[in-house]
């Protein structure tokens, strides 16, 4: 199977344009963090500095925000796989139907819910090639970049396709180089002393073992640092290629397990955090050091006046308590409510920063709404890449480049943001499991498939989503229900069914 990926990559590379034609185009770095919440940073994304902003030390995020534009209403999906599949293909999760996390081929990760039949979602993830069941076939923006002469580099977490499927490895998606990316959405351990999840004889102890970092085994180097060193090594090797580069720096941090990063742990203990809180904060600061190291490389060896850096997270912080996890929580997303797995703001609103020298205004911020699938057309526009949308694989994302260039806004009243999560992930917290949602302008409605209950919130006035206005604003609920129902059906979205009758749960516009 791996040979198939490499042959696919070689064939695509043959179509690339000459490197000379791309000399003046920007280098692009997408710095993606795993499970990082809106408040897991010293950069304030709320209207004021919060307790959590004072808890964490992320000086390099501050440095990036000082250079660029901060997005205070950037959204992703509530779970990793849906976000990353939307990022790569530009398709909304309701369309690509990878609505829960993926791992093993033909195996669902859903838990069960009494009385509910869960839908046959795309449990094998996404694929660039047809022929695999339970898979969405999509086009990758990375492949378009490569065809336009970009050198494309993947470092860290992939999580695009299940084990053994064509979409498992980043090479299949247009990446010239892949370091440590495979099917898993997490890692066995951050610790080199445990060989990043491999036994002493070199065999992985679980599917979550991080591959390809053997030279760091037993070195005392935390996996976040190892990935950063590999990224910088690869950038240095690419510097004289004559081609611009796209680096997808996709960290496994700050996903569980909450291993202590010894470089930063003691600081947080001294500041009064519990051992678990201090360990998590050390993961956050280690991630931030990686960002700083890459920024330093760009400023010293790269093209600092022609390098775009985008910072993003794939879902909200793990501030809910899944059934499989014991012990106290170690982070919160307040003032946002709930966290990973939830369609409340704590599960889907992300820290996002874009620095584009000569384009973004230094130290600026916007409250305009963007979504994870918007990265597809935005990055291609940044690169000046020629590409044609495949009518069979629509791109739902909208470029946010006009906003970066001149403050031209993505008009909120003309756009619906859609989420669909007809799955059972891991607990029964608010906004989790068997839900869909729509955001339009200031209004957000969450629909519960199993009960037909609807929640309505005015997000600018009630960022914590504590005041359900569904009973007071029936006309807004009706309009949002119609729009959500139409969009879900148009994208051939999944929905659960009732076990007793075998009938599907109602669409939101089919209920009162």
C-alpha positions, 0 to 999 in steps of 0.5 A: 500500500505504501508503494501506491502512495509513493507512485501517486506522489511521483506521478503528481510531481511530474506535472509541477511547473518550473521552480523559477516561475514561483520564485517570488511567491511566499513561503507558507507555514501552517502551524496546527496544534492538537486539542488546544483550547481558546484560552490555553495561551497568554494571548487574549482572544476574549475581550479582556485578559482572563485567568487562563491567559495569566496561567500560560506562558506563550511568548511566541504566540504573543510575538506572532500576534504582534506581527499579524492579525488575530481571529477571535471567532475562528471555528473548526469541528469538535473532533480532530478527524472531521477538522483535518479532513475539512482542512485538506479537502475544503469540504464541510464535515456534513459533506465528507461525512468523516464525523468522528475520529478514525483509526482502524480500517472498517472499524467505527470509533462510536460508542453506542446509545440505547435506542439509537442506530448510528449512521454509516459515516465514513469511518475510513476517512478521506482518500485521494483515490476511489475504491475504498468503502466508507471513504470520501474521495477528495482533492487536496489543496497541498496537491494543487500547491505542489502542481504549482511548484511548491515544495510541500512538507508535512511534520507531525500528526496527519489523521486523514485516513484509517490504517491501510487505506489510500489516505493514511499517509501524507505522501498521498495528499501531495506532500513531498516529505512526511515526517511522523505522519500516519493514521493515528490521531494521538500519540502513545507518549511524548517521552524519548525514554519510552521510544515515543511508544516503541518497545526496546526491539523497535516494535510499536506498543500501540497504533499511537506510537509516533513513527520515524523518529528513531534517532531521538529514542532514548535521547531525553528529547521531548517529541515536540522538540524532536519534530521541531528539529526535524522541521528545521532540518528539512527547511534548511535542506529546502532553502536552496531548492529554488522553490517556495515551500509549504510547511504543515507543522502539525504537532501532536501536542497538546493531545493526551497523554499529559506527559511533563515537558521537563523544560517547563514543568517546574515553573508551573509547579512553582506558580501553584498549579497542580501536577496535572495542570503543570504538566499540561501547561508545560505541553503548551509552552513546549508547543510555543517554543516550537513556534518561536524556533521556526519563526527564528529560522525564518528570520535568520535563514529564510525569507522573513519578508515573504513568509506567511505563518498561520496558527490554528487548532483543530478543536477545543480544549479537552475540558469535558470528562469522557467516560474513559478518562479518570481524574481531575480536569487540567484545563478549561475554555472559560468563558466558553462553555464545554470543550472538545466533542461539543458544538458549544463554543468551547468545543469549536472556537479556536485560537487563530493568528495569521502573519503575512508581511506587507499584508496583515496589519501588525497587532490587528484583530478581527471578530469576523467568522471563519471556518476550518474549510476556509483554509483550502481556498485561502492558502491557494490564493495566498500562493497564487496557485492555479486550480480548478474546482472539481464539480464532483468534489465541491469546496465549501470553504471561502477565502479569507484573504480579502479580509487579510488584505484590506479588511474586506469582511466575509459578510456574516449575514450571507453565510451559514456555518454548519456542523454535523455530529450524528455520532456518540463520542465519549461522554454526555456533556452539553452539546456532545453527541447526536447533534447538528448546529448552525451559526448565522450572524449573531445567532447559533442553534444547536439541534439534538437529533434524538430528542428534537430539542433546539437551543438558541444563543446570541453569541456576541451577547452570550459567549458562554451560551448560558441563556437559551432563547429558543422559547423567546425567539421562535421565528429565528429558530424556525428560520435557522431550522429551515436553513440547517435542514436544507444544507444538511440534505443538500450535502447528503449529511448523515443522521441517526435512526431510532432503533424501535422504528428503524426510522431516521431522526427528523431533520431540524426543519421537520420538527416544531 
